[in-house]
Amino acid sequence: MRAAIGVADREGLASMSMARVAEELAVGTMSLYTHVPAKAELIDLMVDAALAERGLEADSSGWREQVRRYAERTREVYRQHPWLREVSLARPPLGPGHLAGQEFLCAVLAGIGLAPHQVGVALGSIAIFVDGAVRAEVEAQELERTTGQSADSWWARRQSFWDNHFDPTRYPAINQLWLDGGFAASTTEHRLAVFEFGLDRLLDGIEEGL
């Protein structure tokens, strides 16, 4: 398990194969199949082990603080294991790592006054937002790493598009936002602000329903 995660961390998920993991462990490839039936199941185990690293346990602190802890720890796990963004969680591995995250959110949200069906919806909303936001953030960071070009540099090289091809009369709202400084932040600052603003507004909306 840890050998497979290590390969994926260093070389990417595409390079992680049963043969490559066997090489890492200095064992025969076929010996792995006595423990894991195929690569798909190995990836499920890897994902769940990575999610378990969040170490989430509900406590007596405020519910918003605890949800933010869930978000930050999920974010950190994705940063440590960027290959996670390549794995769909639409049908997640039902292991202790994933279930610990669900249990944590259930425990936190069940005690704030929401109806049972609202707890389920709020839990899903938080998980979807956090997962989507951190995947986008990690994808941008991985692009910078693999291309050697920062996002700010990428945008700067496309200045000629804005100077020569962008039609402000066709896109007046975008143009006005630009003139008002809405795009002044660096891409890193923007990504951080998107995460913070989006999570805060989501929690505000949940709180409004109490």
C-alpha positions in Angstrom: 0.0 0.0 0.0 2.6 2.6 1.1 4.9 1.5 -1.7 2.1 2.1 -4.2 1.3 5.5 -2.7 5.0 6.4 -2.8 5.3 5.5 -6.5 2.2 7.6 -7.3 3.5 10.5 -5.2 6.8 10.5 -7.0 6.0 9.4 -10.5 2.2 10.0 -11.0 -0.7 7.6 -11.0 -0.2 6.6 -14.6 3.2 5.2 -13.7 1.8 3.2 -10.8 1.2 -0.4 -11.9 1.3 -3.7 -10.2 4.6 -4.4 -11.9 6.1 -1.1 -10.7 4.9 -1.6 -7.2 6.4 -5.1 -7.2 9.7 -3.7 -8.4 9.6 -1.2 -5.5 9.0 -4.0 -3.0 11.6 -6.3 -4.7 9.0 -9.1 -5.1 7.5 -10.9 -8.1 4.5 -9.1 -9.7 2.3 -12.2 -9.4 2.9 -12.2 -5.6 0.9 -9.0 -5.3 -2.2 -10.6 -6.7 -2.5 -12.8 -3.6 -3.2 -9.5 -1.7 -5.0 -7.3 -4.3 -6.9 -8.7 -7.3 -6.1 -5.8 -9.7 -4.9 -2.3 -10.1 -8.4 -0.8 -9.7 -8.7 -2.3 -6.2 -5.2 -1.2 -5.3 -6.1 2.4 -6.2 -9.2 2.2 -4.0 -7.0 1.1 -1.1 -4.5 3.9 -1.9 -7.3 6.6 -2.0 -8.8 5.4 1.3 -5.4 5.2 3.0 -4.6 8.8 1.9 -8.0 10.1 3.1 -7.3 8.4 6.5 -4.3 10.7 6.9 -6.7 13.5 7.7 -7.1 12.1 11.3 -10.5 13.7 11.8 -12.2 13.5 15.2 -15.2 15.6 16.3 -14.6 17.7 19.4 -16.3 20.4 21.4 -15.1 23.3 19.2 -17.6 25.2 17.1 -19.2 23.5 14.1 -17.8 26.0 11.6 -14.3 25.6 13.0 -14.6 21.8 12.7 -15.9 22.0 9.1 -12.9 24.2 8.3 -10.6 21.6 9.8 -12.2 19.0 7.5 -11.6 21.3 4.5 -8.0 22.2 5.4 -7.0 18.6 6.2 -8.6 17.4 3.0 -6.7 20.1 1.1 -3.4 19.1 2.7 -3.9 15.4 1.8 -4.5 16.4 -1.9 -1.4 18.6 -1.8 0.7 15.7 -0.4 -0.9 13.2 -2.9 -1.7 15.2 -6.1 -2.6 12.0 -7.9 -5.9 11.9 -5.9 -7.3 14.5 -8.2 -7.2 11.9 -11.0 -9.5 9.5 -9.1 -13.2 9.9 -9.2 -15.0 9.9 -5.9 -18.4 9.7 -7.4 -18.4 6.1 -6.2 -15.9 6.3 -3.4 -14.1 3.4 -1.7 -16.1 2.4 1.3 -13.1 2.1 3.6 -12.3 3.6 7.0 -10.6 6.7 5.5 -13.6 7.8 3.5 -16.1 6.8 6.2 -14.1 8.6 8.8 -14.6 11.8 6.9 -18.4 11.2 6.5 -18.7 10.3 10.2 -16.9 13.5 11.1 -19.2 15.7 9.1 -22.3 13.8 10.3 -21.3 14.2 13.9 -20.5 17.9 13.5 -23.6 18.8 11.6 -26.1 16.6 13.5 -25.8 18.7 16.6 -26.5 22.2 15.1 -30.2 22.0 14.7 -30.7 20.8 11.1 -33.3 18.3 10.2 -31.9 14.8 9.3 -32.4 15.3 5.6 -30.8 18.7 5.8 -27.7 17.2 7.5 -27.4 14.8 4.6 -27.7 17.7 2.1 -25.3 19.9 4.0 -22.8 17.1 4.3 -22.9 16.5 0.6 -22.6 20.2 -0.2 -19.5 20.6 1.9 -17.8 17.5 0.6 -18.5 18.4 -3.1 -17.3 22.0 -2.6 -14.1 21.0 -0.8 -13.3 18.2 -3.2 -13.9 20.3 -6.3 -12.0 23.3 -4.9 -8.9 21.4 -3.8 -8.8 19.3 -7.1 -8.7 22.5 -9.1 -6.1 24.0 -6.9 -3.8 20.9 -7.0 -4.3 20.7 -10.8 -3.1 24.2 -11.2 -0.1 23.5 -9.0 0.8 20.4 -10.9 0.6 22.2 -14.2 3.1 24.7 -12.8 5.4 21.9 -11.7 5.3 19.9 -14.9 5.5 22.8 -17.3 7.9 24.9 -15.3 5.6 27.9 -16.0 3.6 29.7 -13.4 0.0 30.5 -13.9 0.8 34.2 -13.8 3.4 33.8 -16.5 0.9 31.8 -18.6 -1.6 34.6 -18.4 1.0 37.3 -19.1 2.0 35.5 -22.3 -1.6 35.9 -23.5 -1.7 39.7 -23.0 -1.9 40.1 -26.8 -5.3 38.4 -26.8 -6.7 41.0 -24.4 -5.0 43.8 -26.3 -5.9 42.8 -29.8 -8.8 40.4 -29.8 -11.0 40.9 -26.7 -14.1 42.9 -27.5 -15.3 44.9 -24.4 -18.6 45.8 -26.1 -19.4 42.1 -26.4 -18.3 41.3 -22.9 -19.1 44.5 -20.9 -19.4 42.8 -17.5 -16.0 41.2 -17.8 -14.5 44.4 -19.0 -16.0 46.4 -16.2 -14.8 44.0 -13.6 -11.3 44.3 -15.0 -11.5 48.1 -14.9 -12.7 47.9 -11.3 -9.7 45.8 -10.2 -11.6 42.5 -9.9 -8.8 40.6 -11.6 -5.9 42.4 -9.9 -4.9 39.5 -7.6 -2.2 37.0 -8.5 -3.5 33.6 -9.5 -2.3 32.1 -6.2 -4.0 34.8 -4.2 -7.2 34.3 -6.4 -7.2 30.5 -5.7 -6.9 31.0 -2.0 -9.6 33.6 -2.0 -11.9 31.4 -4.0 -11.5 28.6 -1.4 -12.0 30.9 1.6 -14.9 32.9 0.1 -16.7 29.8 -1.2 -16.4 27.9 2.0 -17.5 30.8 4.2 -20.5 31.5 2.0 -21.5 27.9 2.0 -21.3 27.8 5.8 -23.2 31.0 6.0 -26.0 29.4 3.9 -26.1 26.4 6.2 -26.2 28.6 9.2 -29.0 30.7 7.7 -31.2 27.5 7.6 -30.9 26.9 11.3 
